[in-house]
Structure formats: C-alpha cells, structure tokens
Amino acid sequence: MSRISAPPPSLLAARVVRWGKFWSLEPLYGDERGYLVARGGRTPHADDVVVAVPTKHNRMMIVEVLGTTRDLPAVLKGLEVAHGVRREFPADAADEAAAIAAAGDVGPAVG
C-alpha cells in the first residue's frame, strides 16, 4: 500500500506550520506525512499543537488548539491524543467519587 492512498488517522495531534501561503499540519508522533488545514475549524498560529480530524480532499480540520510546541502540557496532551488515551473519567465514576468524598469515607491512610 502506498503512502498516498493510506487513509488519514481519525484524530491527529500535530504542529501547525506554513507551507507557502497555506497552513499545514506536521504530525507530532508516528505518521510522517503532512496535511493541509481544511477551512471551517479553529484559527491556527505557527507552532501551535492542535488536534485535527479528517475532512474531504485529504485535508484535516482543527478541532482543538492545545497550546504551543514550547508548552509541555500541550505536547503531553498531544501524545495522549496520538495514542488514544482518555483523560476524563466516565460520568458515573466521577459521581461516585464525589459521593465518597462528600461522605468523608476516603479509606485508610497510606504511608
């Protein structure tokens, strides 16, 4: 399978760069191919770390700007997106944790 016919990833963590007069996305992890930015998404700036989704004509639309490439939390969040790691707990788990904290039953002390 050639690189040109390979489908784009469902979520892409990338760095925003200029490619002539166009905005381009360079993947942070794994994929070596760059993508042009589709219209209709968030407004990018050079060296932003973004999350993008595929659109038609082999372009990617920016759905979230995480920060700059010099911002460690933004780069780490990009790593999580690239590897499919979820940060949020399901709503029922968050509700249960809040109920336990409200009841004051936090369990035995560790250490």
mmCIF file of the C-alpha atoms, coordinates in Angstrom:
data_MODEL
# 
_entry.id   MODEL 
# 
loop_
_atom_site.group_PDB 
_atom_site.id 
_atom_site.type_symbol 
_atom_site.label_atom_id 
_atom_site.label_alt_id 
_atom_site.label_comp_id 
_atom_site.label_asym_id 
_atom_site.label_entity_id 
_atom_site.label_seq_id 
_atom_site.pdbx_PDB_ins_code 
_atom_site.Cartn_x 
_atom_site.Cartn_y 
_atom_site.Cartn_z 
_atom_site.occupancy 
_atom_site.B_iso_or_equiv 
_atom_site.pdbx_formal_charge 
_atom_site.auth_seq_id 
_atom_site.auth_comp_id 
_atom_site.auth_asym_id 
_atom_site.auth_atom_id 
_atom_site.pdbx_PDB_model_num 
ATOM 1   C CA . MET A 1 1   ? 0.000   0.000  0.000  1.00 0.00 ? 1   MET A CA 1 
ATOM 2   C CA . SER A 1 2   ? 1.441   3.362  -0.933 1.00 0.00 ? 2   SER A CA 1 
ATOM 3   C CA . ARG A 1 3   ? 1.560   6.273  1.430  1.00 0.00 ? 3   ARG A CA 1 
ATOM 4   C CA . ILE A 1 4   ? -0.644  8.394  -0.794 1.00 0.00 ? 4   ILE A CA 1 
ATOM 5   C CA . SER A 1 5   ? -3.625  6.016  -0.649 1.00 0.00 ? 5   SER A CA 1 
ATOM 6   C CA . ALA A 1 6   ? -3.406  5.421  3.113  1.00 0.00 ? 6   ALA A CA 1 
ATOM 7   C CA . PRO A 1 7   ? -6.366  6.962  4.957  1.00 0.00 ? 7   PRO A CA 1 
ATOM 8   C CA . PRO A 1 8   ? -5.654  9.767  7.443  1.00 0.00 ? 8   PRO A CA 1 
ATOM 9   C CA . PRO A 1 9   ? -5.886  8.944  11.142 1.00 0.00 ? 9   PRO A CA 1 
ATOM 10  C CA . SER A 1 10  ? -9.202  9.598  12.907 1.00 0.00 ? 10  SER A CA 1 
ATOM 11  C CA . LEU A 1 11  ? -7.572  12.053 15.357 1.00 0.00 ? 11  LEU A CA 1 
ATOM 12  C CA . LEU A 1 12  ? -4.258  13.705 14.662 1.00 0.00 ? 12  LEU A CA 1 
ATOM 13  C CA . ALA A 1 13  ? -2.002  15.548 17.095 1.00 0.00 ? 13  ALA A CA 1 
ATOM 14  C CA . ALA A 1 14  ? 0.080   17.900 15.004 1.00 0.00 ? 14  ALA A CA 1 
ATOM 15  C CA . ARG A 1 15  ? 2.194   21.042 14.884 1.00 0.00 ? 15  ARG A CA 1 
ATOM 16  C CA . VAL A 1 16  ? 0.994   23.922 12.713 1.00 0.00 ? 16  VAL A CA 1 
ATOM 17  C CA . VAL A 1 17  ? 3.478   25.212 10.114 1.00 0.00 ? 17  VAL A CA 1 
ATOM 18  C CA . ARG A 1 18  ? 3.306   27.334 6.993  1.00 0.00 ? 18  ARG A CA 1 
ATOM 19  C CA . TRP A 1 19  ? 3.568   25.633 3.610  1.00 0.00 ? 19  TRP A CA 1 
ATOM 20  C CA . GLY A 1 20  ? 3.782   28.523 1.193  1.00 0.00 ? 20  GLY A CA 1 
ATOM 21  C CA . LYS A 1 21  ? 0.611   30.541 1.755  1.00 0.00 ? 21  LYS A CA 1 
ATOM 22  C CA . PHE A 1 22  ? -1.235  27.576 3.314  1.00 0.00 ? 22  PHE A CA 1 
ATOM 23  C CA . TRP A 1 23  ? -1.361  26.227 6.860  1.00 0.00 ? 23  TRP A CA 1 
ATOM 24  C CA . SER A 1 24  ? -0.023  22.702 7.120  1.00 0.00 ? 24  SER A CA 1 
ATOM 25  C CA . LEU A 1 25  ? -0.058  20.103 9.920  1.00 0.00 ? 25  LEU A CA 1 
ATOM 26  C CA . GLU A 1 26  ? 3.029   18.067 10.757 1.00 0.00 ? 26  GLU A CA 1 
ATOM 27  C CA . PRO A 1 27  ? 2.118   15.057 12.920 1.00 0.00 ? 27  PRO A CA 1 
ATOM 28  C CA . LEU A 1 28  ? 3.865   15.062 16.299 1.00 0.00 ? 28  LEU A CA 1 
ATOM 29  C CA . TYR A 1 29  ? 4.099   11.291 16.647 1.00 0.00 ? 29  TYR A CA 1 
ATOM 30  C CA . GLY A 1 30  ? 4.296   8.410  14.206 1.00 0.00 ? 30  GLY A CA 1 
ATOM 31  C CA . ASP A 1 31  ? 2.904   9.483  10.851 1.00 0.00 ? 31  ASP A CA 1 
ATOM 32  C CA . GLU A 1 32  ? 5.489   11.282 8.722  1.00 0.00 ? 32  GLU A CA 1 
ATOM 33  C CA . ARG A 1 33  ? 3.081   12.760 6.205  1.00 0.00 ? 33  ARG A CA 1 
ATOM 34  C CA . GLY A 1 34  ? 1.898   16.353 6.412  1.00 0.00 ? 34  GLY A CA 1 
ATOM 35  C CA . TYR A 1 35  ? -1.672  17.512 5.808  1.00 0.00 ? 35  TYR A CA 1 
ATOM 36  C CA . LEU A 1 36  ? -3.177  20.796 4.654  1.00 0.00 ? 36  LEU A CA 1 
ATOM 37  C CA . VAL A 1 37  ? -5.616  22.501 7.006  1.00 0.00 ? 37  VAL A CA 1 
ATOM 38  C CA . ALA A 1 38  ? -9.262  22.499 5.921  1.00 0.00 ? 38  ALA A CA 1 
ATOM 39  C CA . ARG A 1 39  ? -11.454 25.566 6.285  1.00 0.00 ? 39  ARG A CA 1 
ATOM 40  C CA . GLY A 1 40  ? -14.058 25.807 8.998  1.00 0.00 ? 40  GLY A CA 1 
ATOM 41  C CA . GLY A 1 41  ? -12.004 24.805 12.024 1.00 0.00 ? 41  GLY A CA 1 
ATOM 42  C CA . ARG A 1 42  ? -10.196 26.785 14.683 1.00 0.00 ? 42  ARG A CA 1 
ATOM 43  C CA . THR A 1 43  ? -7.800  29.522 13.571 1.00 0.00 ? 43  THR A CA 1 
ATOM 44  C CA . PRO A 1 44  ? -4.211  28.266 13.803 1.00 0.00 ? 44  PRO A CA 1 
ATOM 45  C CA . HIS A 1 45  ? -0.980  30.064 14.569 1.00 0.00 ? 45  HIS A CA 1 
ATOM 46  C CA . ALA A 1 46  ? 2.523   28.915 13.707 1.00 0.00 ? 46  ALA A CA 1 
ATOM 47  C CA . ASP A 1 47  ? 3.949   26.335 16.154 1.00 0.00 ? 47  ASP A CA 1 
ATOM 48  C CA . ASP A 1 48  ? 0.587   25.559 17.776 1.00 0.00 ? 48  ASP A CA 1 
ATOM 49  C CA . VAL A 1 49  ? -0.052  21.992 18.896 1.00 0.00 ? 49  VAL A CA 1 
ATOM 50  C CA . VAL A 1 50  ? -3.515  21.029 17.648 1.00 0.00 ? 50  VAL A CA 1 
ATOM 51  C CA . VAL A 1 51  ? -5.938  18.135 17.419 1.00 0.00 ? 51  VAL A CA 1 
ATOM 52  C CA . ALA A 1 52  ? -7.422  17.653 13.953 1.00 0.00 ? 52  ALA A CA 1 
ATOM 53  C CA . VAL A 1 53  ? -9.914  15.329 12.266 1.00 0.00 ? 53  VAL A CA 1 
ATOM 54  C CA . PRO A 1 54  ? -10.016 14.267 8.599  1.00 0.00 ? 54  PRO A CA 1 
ATOM 55  C CA . THR A 1 55  ? -12.293 16.020 6.127  1.00 0.00 ? 55  THR A CA 1 
ATOM 56  C CA . LYS A 1 56  ? -12.770 15.633 2.394  1.00 0.00 ? 56  LYS A CA 1 
ATOM 57  C CA . HIS A 1 57  ? -9.986  16.012 -0.141 1.00 0.00 ? 57  HIS A CA 1 
ATOM 58  C CA . ASN A 1 58  ? -7.381  14.596 2.247  1.00 0.00 ? 58  ASN A CA 1 
ATOM 59  C CA . ARG A 1 59  ? -7.298  17.664 4.498  1.00 0.00 ? 59  ARG A CA 1 
ATOM 60  C CA . MET A 1 60  ? -7.565  17.929 8.275  1.00 0.00 ? 60  MET A CA 1 
ATOM 61  C CA . MET A 1 61  ? -9.827  20.302 10.232 1.00 0.00 ? 61  MET A CA 1 
ATOM 62  C CA . ILE A 1 62  ? -8.517  21.691 13.520 1.00 0.00 ? 62  ILE A CA 1 
ATOM 63  C CA . VAL A 1 63  ? -10.951 20.935 16.342 1.00 0.00 ? 63  VAL A CA 1 
ATOM 64  C CA . GLU A 1 64  ? -8.839  21.944 19.340 1.00 0.00 ? 64  GLU A CA 1 
ATOM 65  C CA . VAL A 1 65  ? -5.766  24.101 19.918 1.00 0.00 ? 65  VAL A CA 1 
ATOM 66  C CA . LEU A 1 66  ? -3.786  22.615 22.818 1.00 0.00 ? 66  LEU A CA 1 
ATOM 67  C CA . GLY A 1 67  ? -1.068  25.253 23.128 1.00 0.00 ? 67  GLY A CA 1 
ATOM 68  C CA . THR A 1 68  ? 2.350   25.922 21.628 1.00 0.00 ? 68  THR A CA 1 
ATOM 69  C CA . THR A 1 69  ? 5.182   23.493 20.976 1.00 0.00 ? 69  THR A CA 1 
ATOM 70  C CA . ARG A 1 70  ? 7.054   25.073 23.900 1.00 0.00 ? 70  ARG A CA 1 
ATOM 71  C CA . ASP A 1 71  ? 4.202   24.258 26.296 1.00 0.00 ? 71  ASP A CA 1 
ATOM 72  C CA . LEU A 1 72  ? 4.871   20.851 27.909 1.00 0.00 ? 72  LEU A CA 1 
ATOM 73  C CA . PRO A 1 73  ? 1.242   20.133 28.945 1.00 0.00 ? 73  PRO A CA 1 
ATOM 74  C CA . ALA A 1 74  ? 0.119   20.774 25.346 1.00 0.00 ? 74  ALA A CA 1 
ATOM 75  C CA . VAL A 1 75  ? 2.728   18.381 23.946 1.00 0.00 ? 75  VAL A CA 1 
ATOM 76  C CA . LEU A 1 76  ? 1.808   15.716 26.525 1.00 0.00 ? 76  LEU A CA 1 
ATOM 77  C CA . LYS A 1 77  ? -1.897  16.103 25.695 1.00 0.00 ? 77  LYS A CA 1 
ATOM 78  C CA . GLY A 1 78  ? -0.931  15.666 22.034 1.00 0.00 ? 78  GLY A CA 1 
ATOM 79  C CA . LEU A 1 79  ? 0.838   12.434 22.962 1.00 0.00 ? 79  LEU A CA 1 
ATOM 80  C CA . GLU A 1 80  ? -2.314  11.212 24.721 1.00 0.00 ? 80  GLU A CA 1 
ATOM 81  C CA . VAL A 1 81  ? -4.429  12.028 21.663 1.00 0.00 ? 81  VAL A CA 1 
ATOM 82  C CA . ALA A 1 82  ? -1.967  10.311 19.326 1.00 0.00 ? 82  ALA A CA 1 
ATOM 83  C CA . HIS A 1 83  ? -2.100  7.096  21.361 1.00 0.00 ? 83  HIS A CA 1 
ATOM 84  C CA . GLY A 1 84  ? -5.839  7.174  22.108 1.00 0.00 ? 84  GLY A CA 1 
ATOM 85  C CA . VAL A 1 85  ? -5.558  7.680  25.875 1.00 0.00 ? 85  VAL A CA 1 
ATOM 86  C CA . ARG A 1 86  ? -8.621  9.150  27.616 1.00 0.00 ? 86  ARG A CA 1 
ATOM 87  C CA . ARG A 1 87  ? -8.098  11.600 30.468 1.00 0.00 ? 87  ARG A CA 1 
ATOM 88  C CA . GLU A 1 88  ? -11.697 12.004 31.580 1.00 0.00 ? 88  GLU A CA 1 
ATOM 89  C CA . PHE A 1 89  ? -13.470 9.530  33.812 1.00 0.00 ? 89  PHE A CA 1 
ATOM 90  C CA . PRO A 1 90  ? -16.975 8.368  32.881 1.00 0.00 ? 90  PRO A CA 1 
ATOM 91  C CA . ALA A 1 91  ? -19.754 10.430 34.500 1.00 0.00 ? 91  ALA A CA 1 
ATOM 92  C CA . ASP A 1 92  ? -20.848 7.609  36.826 1.00 0.00 ? 92  ASP A CA 1 
ATOM 93  C CA . ALA A 1 93  ? -17.297 7.173  38.168 1.00 0.00 ? 93  ALA A CA 1 
ATOM 94  C CA . ALA A 1 94  ? -16.978 10.924 38.801 1.00 0.00 ? 94  ALA A CA 1 
ATOM 95  C CA . ASP A 1 95  ? -20.356 10.941 40.587 1.00 0.00 ? 95  ASP A CA 1 
ATOM 96  C CA . GLU A 1 96  ? -19.339 8.008  42.774 1.00 0.00 ? 96  GLU A CA 1 
ATOM 97  C CA . ALA A 1 97  ? -16.034 9.682  43.675 1.00 0.00 ? 97  ALA A CA 1 
ATOM 98  C CA . ALA A 1 98  ? -17.865 12.897 44.600 1.00 0.00 ? 98  ALA A CA 1 
ATOM 99  C CA . ALA A 1 99  ? -20.303 10.953 46.799 1.00 0.00 ? 99  ALA A CA 1 
ATOM 100 C CA . ILE A 1 100 ? -17.452 9.178  48.612 1.00 0.00 ? 100 ILE A CA 1 
ATOM 101 C CA . ALA A 1 101 ? -15.608 12.448 49.147 1.00 0.00 ? 101 ALA A CA 1 
ATOM 102 C CA . ALA A 1 102 ? -18.785 14.099 50.496 1.00 0.00 ? 102 ALA A CA 1 
ATOM 103 C CA . ALA A 1 103 ? -19.365 11.214 52.915 1.00 0.00 ? 103 ALA A CA 1 
ATOM 104 C CA . GLY A 1 104 ? -15.806 11.534 54.240 1.00 0.00 ? 104 GLY A CA 1 
ATOM 105 C CA . ASP A 1 105 ? -15.141 7.828  53.707 1.00 0.00 ? 105 ASP A CA 1 
ATOM 106 C CA . VAL A 1 106 ? -11.786 8.048  51.963 1.00 0.00 ? 106 VAL A CA 1 
ATOM 107 C CA . GLY A 1 107 ? -10.354 4.777  53.297 1.00 0.00 ? 107 GLY A CA 1 
ATOM 108 C CA . PRO A 1 108 ? -7.286  4.038  55.383 1.00 0.00 ? 108 PRO A CA 1 
ATOM 109 C CA . ALA A 1 109 ? -4.292  6.354  55.402 1.00 0.00 ? 109 ALA A CA 1 
ATOM 110 C CA . VAL A 1 110 ? -1.411  5.200  53.207 1.00 0.00 ? 110 VAL A CA 1 
ATOM 111 C CA . GLY A 1 111 ? 2.190   5.704  54.222 1.00 0.00 ? 111 GLY A CA 1 
# 
